[in-house]
Amino acid sequence: MRSRDVLLLIVPLFMAGCTFGPKYQRPNVPAPAQYRGPVGTDVDPAASASLGDAKWWEVFQDEELQKLIRVALAENLDLKIAASRITQAQANVGITRADQFPTINGTGNVSRIRNPSNPVFPAFEANMSQLGLSAVWQLDFWGRYRKATEAARAELAATEWGRKAIVGTLVANVATAYFTLRALDLELEVSNRTLAARRESLKLNQTLEKGGAISRMDVHQAEILVEQAARSIPQLQKRIEQQENMISVLLGRNPGEIARGLPLVQQPAPPAVPAGLPSSLLERRPDIKQAELRLIAANARIGAAKAAWFPQISLTGTAGFQAYSIQGLFDSKVYNVGAGLTQPIFDFGRIRGNIRLTEAQKEEMIASYQQSVQQGFREVSDALIAIQKNREYRERQQALENAARQASQLSRVRYQGGVVSYLEVLQSETTLFNAEIELAQARLDERLAVVQVYNALGGGWQQ
C-alpha cells in the first residue's frame, strides 16, 4: 500500500475521532426563592432588579471618591498582577492548542567527505547537500489534546473572572476606606469643636473661681472635660494619616494625602436596596463564575487523563532534495512518509493514578463551587439585614445624641442657676461627647452596609 493510501485511511479516522471523559453538568445547588432579610422601605429582597447590576459610579456618587476609584482601577498593583496572569493563561492556551497540529521543521545540510587511498579503494572526495522539510503529527484520535485545550480555555476564562473579582473587591475596598476616612474626619471635627467649647468653659470657671463665685473643684472638673476632648485628637490624627496611607496603597501610590469630597453626613445613599433574584447571583458574582470554570477545567482534564489508555498514532514525513553537489541539488527529490502507533502496556499504575488524581481534583472543585455559592447567599443575606438594622441603629443613636445635647444644655443652665454642682455638667458633657462619636460611627456603618451589599450582590466589576 502506498503512503498516500495510508494517509487517506488514517486522516478520516482522525477527523471522526472520539473523546473520553464525563460531560460537564453544573452541580445542583438549591437556590432560595429570595434572600433572607427584612422586607420594607430599606431593603426589598423580592425585587427582580438588583443593585449588583448598577455601575459603581451610579452607586458611589461622590466625585472625589469616583476619582479615587478610577485611579485605583488604572494603577492598583493587584490588578496589574491579575492582568499578567490573564496573559499567562492566554499563552498557555496557545501552547496547549498547538499539540493538536503538526510540527514542521526545515532541514538543511552541506558536507564534504575526503577518504585517503587504501589497498582496496582509491582516494576520493565527495560533496553532500540536503534541503527539505520534516513533519510530525500526533493524531488526537481520542481527544487527549482537545480535552487539554478545553481545560486551558476554562482556566483562561476563570482567570479573567478572577480579575473581575479583584476589580469588584477593589472598588468596595476603596469606597470602604474612603467612607472610613470621612468618618474619622467627622470624629476629629466633633473633638475639635468640643475641645474649643470646653476650653471656653474652663476659662469662664477660672474667672469665676478667682472671684470666689465657685469652688476650685469646679475648675478641676472643667479641666477634666478639656482633657477628655483633647486626648482623643492625637489618636484620631494618627488614624487619619494611616487611613490615607492605606488608600494610597490601594491607588498604587506611595503614602500621601487624600483629597476629600462630600462630608459623611451628605453622602447619598439609596432609599431602597433591590436585591434581585438569588438565581441571578450565580451569573453575576465573579468568584462563583471563577469556581465553576475551574470545575469545568478539572472535568476536562479527566478526559485527557483517560485518553492516555489508548494508542497514540503519529504520522511522520520528510520531503526535500539531496545531491552530491550544490549545483545539482534541485535535480534529485527525496521523500519519506510513515505512520507509527504506541500502545501503553505496563506503566506501574501511572495512568490509573493520574485518572484518580484528576477525578479527586474535580470533586474538590465541586465542593469549592458549592461552597462559593452558599457563601454568596450568606454574604448577601448578612448585608441585607445590615442595611436595615444599621439604619435603625443610626436613627436610635441620633435620637440619643439629640437627647444628650438637650440634657447638656439643661445641666449648664441648672449649674449657672446654682441648682446643681458642676459634676452634673461633667457627666452630661461626657455623655454628649460619647454620643456624638458613636453617631459618627453609626453613620459610617450605615454607609458601609451599602458597600457590603453591593459587593455581595456581585457589583463593582462592570465597566
C-alpha positions in Angstrom: 0.0 0.0 0.0 1.4 3.4 -0.9 2.0 6.1 1.7 -0.7 8.3 0.1 -3.2 5.5 0.6 -2.2 5.1 4.3 -2.9 8.8 4.8 -6.3 8.6 3.1 -7.2 5.9 5.6 -5.9 7.4 8.7 -6.9 11.1 8.3 -10.7 10.3 8.1 -10.3 8.2 11.3 -8.7 11.2 13.0 -11.5 13.5 11.8 -14.1 11.2 13.2 -12.2 10.7 16.4 -13.9 10.4 19.7 -13.2 11.9 23.1 -13.3 10.4 26.6 -14.3 11.8 29.9 -17.5 12.9 31.7 -19.7 15.5 30.1 -19.9 18.7 32.2 -23.0 19.4 34.2 -23.4 22.2 36.7 -23.7 20.9 40.2 -27.1 21.2 41.8 -27.0 23.9 44.4 -30.5 24.7 45.7 -31.2 28.4 45.4 -33.7 30.1 47.8 -36.7 31.8 46.4 -35.5 35.0 47.9 -32.7 36.2 50.1 -33.2 36.0 53.8 -33.6 39.6 55.0 -36.2 42.2 56.1 -38.8 43.4 53.6 -39.5 47.1 53.9 -38.7 50.6 52.7 -34.9 50.0 53.1 -34.5 46.5 51.6 -36.6 44.7 49.0 -35.2 41.1 48.6 -38.1 40.1 46.3 -37.4 42.8 43.6 -36.5 41.4 40.2 -33.9 44.2 39.6 -30.6 44.2 41.6 -28.3 46.8 43.0 -25.5 44.5 41.8 -26.4 45.3 38.2 -25.7 49.0 38.7 -22.4 50.6 37.7 -20.1 51.6 40.5 -20.3 55.3 39.6 -24.1 55.1 39.9 -23.8 53.7 43.5 -21.0 56.0 44.7 -21.8 59.5 43.6 -19.1 61.5 45.5 -16.9 62.9 42.7 -13.7 62.7 44.7 -14.5 59.0 45.5 -15.1 58.3 41.8 -11.7 59.9 41.0 -10.0 57.7 43.6 -11.7 54.5 42.2 -10.6 55.4 38.6 -7.0 55.9 39.7 -7.1 52.6 41.6 -8.5 50.7 38.6 -5.7 52.1 36.5 -2.8 51.8 38.9 -3.5 49.2 41.6 -0.8 46.5 41.6 -3.2 43.7 42.4 -5.0 44.4 39.1 -1.7 44.6 37.2 -0.8 41.2 38.7 -4.2 39.8 37.6 -3.7 41.2 34.1 -0.4 39.5 33.9 -2.0 36.2 34.9 -4.5 36.5 32.1 -1.7 37.0 29.6 0.0 33.9 31.0 -3.2 31.9 30.7 -3.7 33.1 27.1 -0.2 31.9 26.3 -0.9 28.6 27.9 -3.9 28.1 25.7 -1.8 28.7 22.7 0.9 26.3 23.9 -1.7 23.5 24.7 -3.7 24.0 21.5 -0.5 23.7 19.4 -0.3 20.0 20.4 -3.3 19.3 18.1 -1.4 20.3 15.0 1.6 19.0 13.1 5.1 20.2 13.9 7.0 21.2 10.8 10.7 21.9 10.7 13.1 22.9 7.9 16.3 21.0 7.5 19.5 21.7 5.6 22.9 20.2 5.4 26.1 20.7 3.4 29.1 18.4 3.9 32.3 17.4 2.2 33.9 14.0 2.6 37.5 13.0 1.7 38.9 9.5 2.1 42.6 8.6 1.5 43.6 5.8 -0.7 43.9 2.2 0.6 44.7 -1.2 -0.9 41.0 -1.7 -1.7 39.7 1.7 -2.7 41.3 4.6 -4.3 41.2 8.1 -2.7 38.1 10.1 -3.3 36.4 13.3 -2.4 32.6 13.9 -2.3 30.1 16.7 -1.5 26.8 16.1 0.0 23.9 18.7 0.0 20.4 18.2 1.6 17.5 20.6 1.8 14.0 19.7 2.9 11.1 19.8 5.4 10.2 17.3 8.2 6.8 17.0 9.9 5.5 15.0 12.9 1.8 14.9 13.7 0.4 13.2 16.8 -3.2 12.4 15.8 -5.6 13.4 18.5 -7.9 10.5 17.8 -9.0 10.0 21.4 -9.4 13.7 22.2 -6.4 13.9 24.6 -5.2 17.3 23.3 -8.7 18.6 22.7 -9.6 18.0 26.3 -6.3 19.6 27.4 -7.1 22.7 25.3 -10.7 22.7 26.7 -9.2 22.8 30.2 -6.7 25.5 29.3 -9.5 27.7 27.9 -11.6 27.2 31.0 -8.6 28.2 33.1 -8.2 31.3 31.0 -11.9 32.2 31.5 -11.5 31.6 35.2 -8.5 33.9 35.3 -10.5 36.6 33.5 -13.3 36.2 36.1 -10.7 36.3 38.8 -9.6 39.7 37.6 -13.2 40.9 37.7 -13.5 39.6 41.2 -10.4 41.7 42.1 -12.0 44.8 40.4 -15.2 44.4 42.4 -13.3 43.9 45.7 -11.0 46.9 44.9 -14.0 49.2 44.2 -15.5 48.1 47.5 -12.2 48.5 49.4 -11.6 52.0 48.1 -15.2 53.0 49.0 -14.9 51.4 52.4 -11.6 53.1 53.1 -12.9 56.5 51.9 -16.0 56.4 54.0 -13.9 55.4 57.0 -11.6 58.3 56.4 -14.6 60.7 56.2 -15.9 59.2 59.5 -12.6 59.9 61.1 -12.7 63.4 59.8 -16.2 63.8 61.3 -14.9 62.5 64.7 -12.0 64.9 64.6 -14.3 67.7 63.8 -16.5 66.8 66.8 -13.5 66.5 69.0 -12.1 69.9 67.9 -15.4 71.6 68.3 -16.0 70.1 71.7 -12.4 71.0 72.8 -12.9 74.6 71.8 -16.2 74.9 73.7 -14.8 73.2 76.8 -11.7 75.5 76.8 -14.1 78.5 76.8 -16.0 76.9 79.7 -12.7 76.3 81.6 -11.7 80.0 81.2 -15.1 81.1 82.5 -14.8 78.8 85.5 -11.3 80.0 86.3 -12.6 83.6 86.2 -15.5 82.7 88.5 -13.2 80.8 90.9 -10.9 83.9 91.1 -13.9 86.0 92.0 -15.0 83.4 94.7 -18.2 82.5 92.9 -17.3 78.8 92.5 -15.0 76.4 94.2 -11.7 75.1 93.0 -13.3 71.7 92.5 -15.5 73.1 89.7 -12.3 74.3 87.9 -10.8 70.8 88.2 -13.9 69.2 86.8 -13.8 71.7 83.8 -10.2 70.7 83.3 -11.2 67.0 83.1 -13.7 67.8 80.4 -10.9 69.6 78.4 -8.5 66.8 78.7 -11.1 64.2 77.7 -11.7 66.0 74.5 -8.0 66.8 73.9 -6.7 63.3 74.4 -8.8 61.9 71.5 -7.4 64.3 68.9 -3.8 62.8 68.6 -5.3 59.3 68.2 -7.7 60.5 65.5 -5.0 62.3 63.7 -2.8 59.2 63.7 -5.7 57.0 62.4 -6.5 59.6 59.7 -2.9 59.6 58.4 -2.8 55.8 58.5 -6.1 55.6 56.6 -4.7 57.9 54.0 -1.7 55.7 53.6 -3.9 52.7 53.1 -5.9 54.4 50.4 -2.7 55.5 48.7 -1.5 51.9 48.5 -4.9 50.9 47.0 -4.3 53.6 44.4 -0.8 52.1 43.6 0.9 55.2 45.1 3.3 56.0 47.9 1.7 57.2 51.1 0.3 60.7 50.8 -2.7 63.0 51.4 -6.1 62.1 50.0 -8.5 64.6 48.6 -11.9 64.8 50.2 -15.3 65.3 48.7 -18.7 65.3 50.5 -18.8 65.0 54.3 -20.0 61.7 55.6 -23.4 63.1 56.6 -24.0 64.3 53.0 -23.1 61.0 51.2 -26.1 60.0 49.1 -27.5 56.5 49.9 -30.3 54.7 48.0 -33.6 54.9 49.9 -34.3 51.2 49.0 -31.9 48.5 48.0 -33.2 46.0 45.4 -31.6 42.6 46.0 -32.7 40.8 42.8 -33.3 37.1 42.4 -30.9 34.6 44.1 -30.6 32.6 40.9 -29.0 35.5 39.0 -26.3 35.7 41.6 -24.7 32.6 40.1 -24.2 34.5 36.8 -23.2 37.9 38.3 -20.7 37.1 41.1 -17.2 36.7 39.7 -16.0 34.4 42.4 -18.8 31.9 41.7 -18.2 32.1 37.9 -14.5 31.5 38.6 -15.2 28.5 40.8 -17.4 27.0 38.1 -14.9 27.5 35.3 -12.2 25.8 37.4 -14.6 22.9 37.8 -15.1 22.8 34.0 -11.3 22.7 33.6 -11.0 19.8 36.1 -13.7 17.9 34.3 -11.9 18.3 31.0 -8.6 17.1 32.5 -10.3 13.8 33.4 -10.9 13.1 29.7 -7.3 14.0 28.8 -6.1 11.5 31.5 -8.4 8.7 30.3 -7.3 9.2 26.7 -3.8 8.0 27.8 -5.1 4.4 28.0 -5.4 4.2 24.2 -2.9 4.1 21.4 -1.1 7.2 20.3 -1.0 7.4 16.5 1.6 9.6 14.8 2.4 10.5 11.2 5.9 11.4 10.1 7.2 12.6 6.9 10.1 14.3 5.2 10.5 15.7 1.7 13.2 17.6 0.0 16.3 17.5 -2.2 19.6 15.6 -1.9 22.6 15.7 -4.2 26.4 15.2 -4.2 26.8 18.8 -5.4 25.1 22.1 -4.8 24.6 22.7 -8.5 22.5 19.6 -8.9 20.7 19.9 -5.6 17.2 20.5 -7.0 17.5 17.7 -9.6 17.1 15.0 -7.0 13.9 14.8 -5.0 13.6 12.5 -1.9 10.7 11.9 0.5 9.8 9.6 3.3 6.3 9.0 4.8 5.4 6.8 7.7 2.9 6.1 10.5 3.5 4.9 14.0 1.4 3.5 16.9 2.3 3.4 20.6 0.1 1.4 23.0 0.8 1.6 26.8 1.1 -1.9 28.2 2.6 -1.6 31.6 3.4 1.7 33.4 3.3 0.7 37.0 -0.1 2.4 37.6 0.9 5.8 36.3 -2.1 6.3 34.0 -4.6 4.9 36.6 -3.1 7.2 39.3 -3.4 10.2 37.0 -7.0 9.5 36.4 -7.7 9.1 40.1 -5.9 12.4 40.7 -8.0 14.3 38.1 -11.2 12.8 39.5 -10.3 13.8 43.0 -9.4 17.3 41.8 -12.9 17.5 40.2 -14.5 16.5 43.5 -12.6 19.3 45.2 -13.7 21.8 42.6 -17.3 20.7 43.0 -17.1 21.3 46.8 -15.4 24.6 46.2 -18.1 25.7 43.8 -20.9 24.7 46.2 -19.1 26.5 49.0 -18.8 29.7 46.9 -22.5 29.6 46.1 -23.5 29.1 49.7 -21.0 31.8 50.9 -22.5 34.2 48.3 -26.1 33.6 49.6 -24.9 34.1 53.1 -23.0 37.3 52.4 -26.0 38.8 50.6 -28.3 37.9 53.4 -25.9 39.3 56.0 -25.6 42.5 54.0 -29.3 42.9 53.6 -30.0 42.6 57.3 -27.1 45.0 58.0 -28.7 47.6 55.7 -31.9 47.6 57.7 -30.6 47.3 61.2 -27.7 49.7 60.8 -30.2 52.4 59.7 -32.4 51.6 62.6 -29.4 51.8 65.0 -28.3 55.2 63.4 -31.8 56.6 63.9 -31.8 55.5 67.6 -28.3 56.8 68.1 -29.3 60.1 66.5 -32.2 60.4 68.9 -29.8 59.6 71.8 -27.5 62.3 70.6 -30.3 64.9 70.5 -31.4 63.9 74.0 -27.8 64.1 75.3 -27.4 67.6 73.7 -30.6 68.8 75.4 -29.5 67.3 78.7 -26.1 69.0 78.4 -27.7 72.4 77.7 -30.1 72.0 80.6 -27.4 70.9 83.1 -25.4 74.1 82.2 -28.5 76.2 82.9 -29.1 74.5 86.2 -25.5 74.9 87.1 -25.5 78.6 86.3 -28.6 78.9 88.4 -26.9 77.3 91.3 -29.3 74.3 91.4 -26.7 71.6 90.8 -22.9 71.2 91.1 -20.5 71.1 88.2 -20.4 67.3 88.5 -23.7 67.1 86.6 -22.3 69.2 83.8 -19.3 66.9 83.7 -21.4 63.8 83.4 -23.8 65.3 80.8 -20.9 66.7 78.7 -19.2 63.3 78.7 -22.4 61.6 77.7 -22.9 64.1 74.8 -19.3 63.7 73.5 -19.6 59.9 73.5 -23.0 60.1 71.8 -21.6 62.3 69.0 -18.7 60.0 68.4 -20.9 56.9 68.4 -23.3 58.7 66.0 -20.4 59.2 63.6 -19.6 55.5 63.8 -23.3 54.7 63.2 -23.3 56.9 60.1 -20.2 55.1 58.9 -21.8 51.6 59.5 -24.8 52.7 57.5 -22.7 53.7 54.5 -20.6 50.6 54.7 -23.6 48.4 54.7 -24.4 49.7 51.2 -20.9 48.9 50.1 -21.2 45.5 51.6 -24.4 44.6 49.9 -23.3 46.0 46.6 -20.1 43.8 46.7 -22.0 40.8 47.9 -24.5 41.1 45.1 -21.6 40.9 42.6 -21.5 44.6 41.7 -18.5 46.8 41.0 -16.7 45.0 38.2 -19.0 46.2 35.5 -17.3 48.9 33.4 
